[in-house]
Amino acid sequence: MTVHHLNQLLLVCSLVLLVAVAAVRISSRSGLPSLLVYVGIGVLMGQDGIGNIHFDNAEMTQVIGYAALVVILAEGGLGTKWKEIEPALPSATALALAGVAVSVGVTATAAHFVTGLEWRQALIIGAVVSSTDAAAVFSVLRKIPLPSRVTGTLEAESGFNDAPVVILVVAFSTAGPVEHWYVLVGEIALELAIGAAIGLTVGWLGSWGLRHVALPASGLYPIAVMAIAVTAYAAGSLAHGSGFLGVYLASMVMGNAKLPHWPATRGFADGLGWIAQIGMFVLLGLLVTPHELGDDVLPALLIGLVLTMVARPLSVVLCLTPFRVPWQEQTLMSWAGLRGAVPIILATIPMVNGVDGSRRIFNIVFVLVVVYTLIQGPTLPWLARKLRLGGDPEAADLGVESAPLERLRGHLLSVAIPEGSKMHGVEVNELRLPAGAAVTLVVRDGTSFVPLPTTVLRHGDELLVVATDPVRDAAERRLRAVGHGGKLAGWLGTGGSAR
């Protein structure tokens, strides 16, 4: 490749990114998941579009797609709040395991008898489309505050169910007869156990190291966090475990560990996640050939109808009824089983393995994901309102950034007070921080000053809090408690410790 060709490639990539970023505005207003916009950009650039780019390398797409999924799962794990998903772990685990089994069985049966696909092809399709995508779900629900059990269940399910689905697709796409179901179940359980153990271990060790080692520049912390997350994936995969589960759990552990410079880390991970989504979906749009989809539209619609109206609701009812989840929440979670990045990426596995009819499998999955996301996405907010599951938004959480002072054995906490925080109107002395912690500086409207004990805090203020090592966590817990419950937090059951 010459320098001229490199410059052309860089120009095309930069223009695609700019168009994709601008397209997010359109998707946010219309309620459509952004994946549809990115796939559309890829299709327009492809051989049937205005770009006339011929691309048919399924193996490269799979490799890049796996790399993008690692980044997306890492970003999702870093943003997962343990307190929200902890109550939903049993139900989410049931959906990610038993729910996937029910969905695969029902969908594969329909694909075989309704569309006439061979059993291997039907099982591959059933496995491929049984993975849900939290990014697609919450991109259309972000303006509607839902019960924590709903959001926690959907988020944890989408993080957990990628692993068993990947294992199933690989097993069904391998040459030779499909193993007995009990052997396959044993392999899935073993791989999940290995991936979980490695993910939790890597996440804990990474969190401990980042909290006890002061790096020379704040920009190194986000890089280190993402490197640790990728390490969990690679280690899990090399140990013949589930790397996807490993990276999600490691990221979730780090995301709940109060790491230094956390807002910067979240921003960095969020940006990488967007780049991964854009690149992956544009590449998938390039891989598809629209003029070949005609014969596969009807089978995709029929399989998708069974998946959406039978398989998903049945799996939700069977898995969540024992946990006494109200029917309104079950209804929403049934309809919220959006498919996104994972199914289309997984559809490249049989193509790479040379499975008969693999191109048709890819086309059916592509049409199914696009059409049913187009139908379900815009209607999710409407359904949530009809089921009366939208409530009053909770008080906004504080943005707390921590920087370690290694030689001074202390920490600097940078605290941003957002709109909706109940810290507004609280005096500094009413924060009741533990001994060893104090507010040393307030930045208001671009002006910095040293606060008095009677200084009243306001929305938009940024506080600089100095805390010694022993009370660092207690100080942050107290600040967050006041942000959610006001100056009486602790006495009114909103958490936090008071002196």
RONU-668051 format. One line per field, with one value per residue (C-alpha): residue in three letters; z, y, x; residue number from 1. Coordinates in steps of 0.2 Angstrom, whole numbers. Each point is the difference from the previous one (the first is absolute). Layout:
<atoms>
kevo <- (ALA_...)
c3 <- (Z_...)
c2 <- (Y_...)
c1 <- (X_...)
drennu <- (NUM_...)
</atoms>
This chain:
<atoms>
kevo <- (MET_THR_VAL_HIS_HIS_LEU_ASN_GLN_LEU_LEU_LEU_VAL_CYS_SER_LEU_VAL_LEU_LEU_VAL_ALA_VAL_ALA_ALA_VAL_ARG_ILE_SER_SER_ARG_SER_GLY_LEU_PRO_SER_LEU_LEU_VAL_TYR_VAL_GLY_ILE_GLY_VAL_LEU_MET_GLY_GLN_ASP_GLY_ILE_GLY_ASN_ILE_HIS_PHE_ASP_ASN_ALA_GLU_MET_THR_GLN_VAL_ILE_GLY_TYR_ALA_ALA_LEU_VAL_VAL_ILE_LEU_ALA_GLU_GLY_GLY_LEU_GLY_THR_LYS_TRP_LYS_GLU_ILE_GLU_PRO_ALA_LEU_PRO_SER_ALA_THR_ALA_LEU_ALA_LEU_ALA_GLY_VAL_ALA_VAL_SER_VAL_GLY_VAL_THR_ALA_THR_ALA_ALA_HIS_PHE_VAL_THR_GLY_LEU_GLU_TRP_ARG_GLN_ALA_LEU_ILE_ILE_GLY_ALA_VAL_VAL_SER_SER_THR_ASP_ALA_ALA_ALA_VAL_PHE_SER_VAL_LEU_ARG_LYS_ILE_PRO_LEU_PRO_SER_ARG_VAL_THR_GLY_THR_LEU_GLU_ALA_GLU_SER_GLY_PHE_ASN_ASP_ALA_PRO_VAL_VAL_ILE_LEU_VAL_VAL_ALA_PHE_SER_THR_ALA_GLY_PRO_VAL_GLU_HIS_TRP_TYR_VAL_LEU_VAL_GLY_GLU_ILE_ALA_LEU_GLU_LEU_ALA_ILE_GLY_ALA_ALA_ILE_GLY_LEU_THR_VAL_GLY_TRP_LEU_GLY_SER_TRP_GLY_LEU_ARG_HIS_VAL_ALA_LEU_PRO_ALA_SER_GLY_LEU_TYR_PRO_ILE_ALA_VAL_MET_ALA_ILE_ALA_VAL_THR_ALA_TYR_ALA_ALA_GLY_SER_LEU_ALA_HIS_GLY_SER_GLY_PHE_LEU_GLY_VAL_TYR_LEU_ALA_SER_MET_VAL_MET_GLY_ASN_ALA_LYS_LEU_PRO_HIS_TRP_PRO_ALA_THR_ARG_GLY_PHE_ALA_ASP_GLY_LEU_GLY_TRP_ILE_ALA_GLN_ILE_GLY_MET_PHE_VAL_LEU_LEU_GLY_LEU_LEU_VAL_THR_PRO_HIS_GLU_LEU_GLY_ASP_ASP_VAL_LEU_PRO_ALA_LEU_LEU_ILE_GLY_LEU_VAL_LEU_THR_MET_VAL_ALA_ARG_PRO_LEU_SER_VAL_VAL_LEU_CYS_LEU_THR_PRO_PHE_ARG_VAL_PRO_TRP_GLN_GLU_GLN_THR_LEU_MET_SER_TRP_ALA_GLY_LEU_ARG_GLY_ALA_VAL_PRO_ILE_ILE_LEU_ALA_THR_ILE_PRO_MET_VAL_ASN_GLY_VAL_ASP_GLY_SER_ARG_ARG_ILE_PHE_ASN_ILE_VAL_PHE_VAL_LEU_VAL_VAL_VAL_TYR_THR_LEU_ILE_GLN_GLY_PRO_THR_LEU_PRO_TRP_LEU_ALA_ARG_LYS_LEU_ARG_LEU_GLY_GLY_ASP_PRO_GLU_ALA_ALA_ASP_LEU_GLY_VAL_GLU_SER_ALA_PRO_LEU_GLU_ARG_LEU_ARG_GLY_HIS_LEU_LEU_SER_VAL_ALA_ILE_PRO_GLU_GLY_SER_LYS_MET_HIS_GLY_VAL_GLU_VAL_ASN_GLU_LEU_ARG_LEU_PRO_ALA_GLY_ALA_ALA_VAL_THR_LEU_VAL_VAL_ARG_ASP_GLY_THR_SER_PHE_VAL_PRO_LEU_PRO_THR_THR_VAL_LEU_ARG_HIS_GLY_ASP_GLU_LEU_LEU_VAL_VAL_ALA_THR_ASP_PRO_VAL_ARG_ASP_ALA_ALA_GLU_ARG_ARG_LEU_ARG_ALA_VAL_GLY_HIS_GLY_GLY_LYS_LEU_ALA_GLY_TRP_LEU_GLY_THR_GLY_GLY_SER_ALA_ARG)
c3 <- (0_-5_10_-12_2_19_-1_-10_13_14_-8_-3_18_7_-11_5_19_-2_-9_13_14_-8_-3_18_1_-12_9_17_-6_-10_14_-12_7_-8_-7_-14_-6_0_-9_-13_-2_-4_-12_-9_-2_-6_-17_-2_7_-6_7_-11_12_-2_16_4_13_13_10_2_5_13_8_0_6_15_4_0_11_13_0_1_14_9_-1_5_15_6_0_9_18_11_12_-15_-7_17_3_-18_-1_3_-13_-12_1_-3_-16_-6_2_1_-10_-14_0_-2_-14_-10_1_-5_-13_-8_-1_-9_-12_-4_-2_-6_-12_-5_6_5_19_1_-9_11_16_-6_-3_16_10_-10_3_19_6_6_-2_15_-10_-12_14_10_-15_-1_18_7_2_10_17_4_15_5_-1_-19_-4_10_-7_-18_2_9_-12_-15_8_5_-15_-13_7_-1_-17_-7_7_-8_-17_-1_5_-13_-14_3_-13_5_10_14_17_12_10_17_-7_-7_16_10_-12_2_19_0_-12_10_16_-6_-8_16_11_-11_-3_19_4_-13_4_19_-3_-13_12_15_-11_-7_18_8_-14_-5_-19_-5_-12_2_-18_4_11_-14_-11_14_4_-18_-1_16_-8_-16_11_8_-17_-7_16_0_-18_1_15_-10_10_-5_-4_-3_18_6_-7_6_18_1_-7_12_15_-5_-3_18_8_1_-11_-1_-14_-3_-10_-12_-1_-4_-13_-8_0_-7_-14_-4_1_-13_-12_2_-4_-15_-7_3_-8_-15_-3_1_-12_-12_1_-4_-18_-1_-17_7_15_-10_2_19_5_3_10_10_4_5_11_8_3_9_10_5_3_7_4_10_10_4_6_11_7_4_8_9_7_14_5_1_-12_-4_-17_-5_2_-9_-15_-2_2_-13_-12_4_-6_-14_-11_-4_-3_6_-11_-16_5_5_-17_-7_9_-11_-15_6_4_-17_6_-14_-2_11_-12_1_19_0_-11_11_16_-8_-6_16_11_-10_-3_18_8_-12_7_19_3_-3_9_16_8_-4_7_16_2_-3_13_12_3_-2_16_7_-3_15_6_-11_6_4_-12_12_-7_11_-1_12_9_3_10_10_3_-5_-14_-9_-4_-14_2_-13_6_-14_-3_11_14_17_5_-6_14_13_10_0_19_-3_-11_16_-8_10_10_-12_-14_-4_-15_-4_-16_-9_-18_-5_-16_-5_17_13_19_17_7_18_11_-4_-19_-9_-15_-16_-17_-11_14_0_16_5_14_9_9_8_-5_14_-3_-19_-3_15_-6_-18_7_11_-15_-11_14_2_-19_0_17_5_16_10_-9_12_12_-13_-7_-15_4_5_16_12_14)
c2 <- (0_17_16_6_-15_2_18_-5_-14_12_13_-13_-7_18_4_-16_4_18_-6_-14_13_11_-14_-4_17_-8_-16_8_10_-14_-13_-12_-9_8_-17_2_16_-7_-15_11_10_-16_-6_17_-2_-18_-8_4_18_16_-5_-16_-8_-19_-8_-19_-4_-9_-6_18_6_-13_5_18_-4_-10_14_13_-11_-1_19_1_-12_8_17_-8_-8_16_8_-13_4_-14_6_0_-17_-9_-3_-5_-13_-16_5_7_-16_-11_10_-1_-19_-8_14_-2_-19_3_14_-11_-15_9_11_-15_-11_14_3_-18_-4_17_5_-17_3_-15_-4_7_16_2_-3_13_13_-4_2_15_11_-5_13_17_17_12_14_-1_-2_15_11_2_-1_12_14_-11_-4_-19_-10_-6_-18_2_10_-12_-16_6_7_-15_-12_8_0_-19_-8_4_-13_-16_6_1_-17_-7_8_-6_-18_0_7_-13_-14_-17_-5_11_-6_-8_14_-5_1_17_6_-6_9_16_-1_-3_14_12_-5_3_16_6_-5_9_15_3_-3_11_14_-1_0_14_10_-3_5_16_6_-3_6_18_2_15_7_-1_-5_-17_-6_-2_-9_-12_-4_-4_-11_-9_-4_-6_-11_-8_-4_-7_-10_-8_-5_-7_-10_-7_10_13_16_10_-4_3_18_5_-6_7_17_-1_-3_15_11_-2_2_19_1_16_12_-9_13_1_-19_-1_13_-9_-17_8_8_-17_-8_11_-2_-19_1_11_-10_-17_5_9_-15_-11_11_-2_-19_-2_0_8_-7_-18_3_-2_-19_1_14_-11_-13_13_8_-16_-6_18_-1_-17_7_16_-6_-18_-4_16_2_-19_1_15_-7_-17_8_15_-7_-9_16_8_14_9_-3_18_-1_-17_7_14_-11_-12_14_8_-15_10_-8_10_-2_-18_-10_8_-3_-18_-3_2_-16_-13_10_-1_-19_-4_-6_-4_15_11_15_-2_-1_16_8_-6_6_17_3_-6_11_16_-3_-5_14_12_-6_-2_14_15_-9_-4_17_-1_-17_5_15_-11_-12_14_-5_17_10_15_2_-3_13_2_-9_10_0_-4_-1_-7_3_-9_10_-15_8_10_-15_9_3_15_-2_11_1_8_4_-3_6_-10_-4_3_7_16_12_-10_9_-7_-4_-9_-13_-8_-7_-13_6_1_7_19_11_11_9_4_5_10_9_-1_7_-10_4_-8_-4_4_-13_10_1_-6_-12_2_-9_1_2_-10_-5_-5_-12_-6_-17_-11_-18_-8_11_2_-12_6_18_-5_-10_15_12_-12_-2_18_2_-12_3_18_5_-12_-15_-14_5_-3_-16_7_-7_7_2_15_4)
c1 <- (0_7_-1_-13_-11_2_-6_-15_-4_2_-12_-13_1_-1_-15_-9_3_-7_-15_-3_2_-12_-12_-1_-10_-13_-1_-3_-14_-9_3_9_15_16_5_-12_7_18_-5_-9_16_9_-13_1_19_-1_-1_-19_2_8_17_1_12_2_3_-3_13_-10_15_6_-17_-1_17_-4_-17_7_12_-14_-11_14_0_-19_-1_14_-9_-16_8_8_-17_-9_-5_1_-13_-13_4_3_-18_-3_14_-10_-13_13_10_-15_-4_18_0_-17_-7_12_-3_-19_3_12_-12_-16_9_9_-15_-10_15_0_-18_-7_14_7_18_11_2_18_-5_-15_9_14_-14_-9_17_5_-16_-1_12_-8_9_-1_7_-15_-12_6_3_-19_-4_12_-13_-12_5_-5_0_18_-6_-4_16_11_-7_1_18_6_-8_8_17_-2_-9_14_11_-12_-6_18_4_-16_3_18_-6_-14_12_13_2_-7_-15_-6_4_-12_-10_7_18_-3_-8_15_12_-10_0_19_4_-12_8_18_-5_-8_14_13_-11_-3_19_7_-13_4_19_-1_-11_12_15_-8_-5_17_12_0_3_10_-14_-19_-2_8_-14_-13_13_5_-18_-4_16_-5_-17_7_12_-15_-7_17_4_-18_1_17_-5_-15_-12_-13_11_-16_-7_18_1_-17_3_17_-7_-14_11_11_-15_-6_17_1_16_10_-5_-16_-10_15_0_-18_1_15_-9_-16_9_8_-17_-7_15_-2_-19_2_15_-9_-17_7_11_-15_-10_14_0_-18_-6_-17_-5_2_-12_-16_-3_5_-12_-15_9_8_-17_-8_15_0_-19_2_15_-8_-18_3_18_5_-16_0_18_-4_-16_9_15_-8_-16_9_8_-18_4_-16_-8_2_19_0_-9_12_15_-8_-1_17_10_8_13_15_19_2_-12_7_18_-4_-8_18_6_-9_6_18_-2_-7_-17_-12_-13_10_-2_-19_1_9_-13_-14_8_4_-18_-7_10_-3_-19_-4_11_-9_-16_4_12_-12_-15_10_-3_-18_-2_9_-12_-16_6_3_18_7_2_8_19_11_12_15_15_16_14_15_18_14_18_12_14_12_13_-12_-11_-16_-12_-7_-19_-6_-19_-12_-18_-12_-18_-12_13_-7_17_-7_-4_11_13_18_-1_-16_9_6_16_9_16_14_-10_-4_-6_15_-6_-16_0_-16_-3_18_6_9_-1_3_-17_-6_-9_-16_3_-16_4_-9_-4_15_13_16_8_17_0_16_-1_12_2_-10_-15_0_-14_-11_2_-6_-14_-6_1_-10_-13_-2_-2_-14_-8_5_7_-10_7_4_-14_-13_6_9_17_16_9_-1_11)
drennu <- (1_2_3_4_5_6_7_8_9_10_11_12_13_14_15_16_17_18_19_20_21_22_23_24_25_26_27_28_29_30_31_32_33_34_35_36_37_38_39_40_41_42_43_44_45_46_47_48_49_50_51_52_53_54_55_56_57_58_59_60_61_62_63_64_65_66_67_68_69_70_71_72_73_74_75_76_77_78_79_80_81_82_83_84_85_86_87_88_89_90_91_92_93_94_95_96_97_98_99_100_101_102_103_104_105_106_107_108_109_110_111_112_113_114_115_116_117_118_119_120_121_122_123_124_125_126_127_128_129_130_131_132_133_134_135_136_137_138_139_140_141_142_143_144_145_146_147_148_149_150_151_152_153_154_155_156_157_158_159_160_161_162_163_164_165_166_167_168_169_170_171_172_173_174_175_176_177_178_179_180_181_182_183_184_185_186_187_188_189_190_191_192_193_194_195_196_197_198_199_200_201_202_203_204_205_206_207_208_209_210_211_212_213_214_215_216_217_218_219_220_221_222_223_224_225_226_227_228_229_230_231_232_233_234_235_236_237_238_239_240_241_242_243_244_245_246_247_248_249_250_251_252_253_254_255_256_257_258_259_260_261_262_263_264_265_266_267_268_269_270_271_272_273_274_275_276_277_278_279_280_281_282_283_284_285_286_287_288_289_290_291_292_293_294_295_296_297_298_299_300_301_302_303_304_305_306_307_308_309_310_311_312_313_314_315_316_317_318_319_320_321_322_323_324_325_326_327_328_329_330_331_332_333_334_335_336_337_338_339_340_341_342_343_344_345_346_347_348_349_350_351_352_353_354_355_356_357_358_359_360_361_362_363_364_365_366_367_368_369_370_371_372_373_374_375_376_377_378_379_380_381_382_383_384_385_386_387_388_389_390_391_392_393_394_395_396_397_398_399_400_401_402_403_404_405_406_407_408_409_410_411_412_413_414_415_416_417_418_419_420_421_422_423_424_425_426_427_428_429_430_431_432_433_434_435_436_437_438_439_440_441_442_443_444_445_446_447_448_449_450_451_452_453_454_455_456_457_458_459_460_461_462_463_464_465_466_467_468_469_470_471_472_473_474_475_476_477_478_479_480_481_482_483_484_485_486_487_488_489_490_491_492_493_494_495_496_497_498_499)
</atoms>
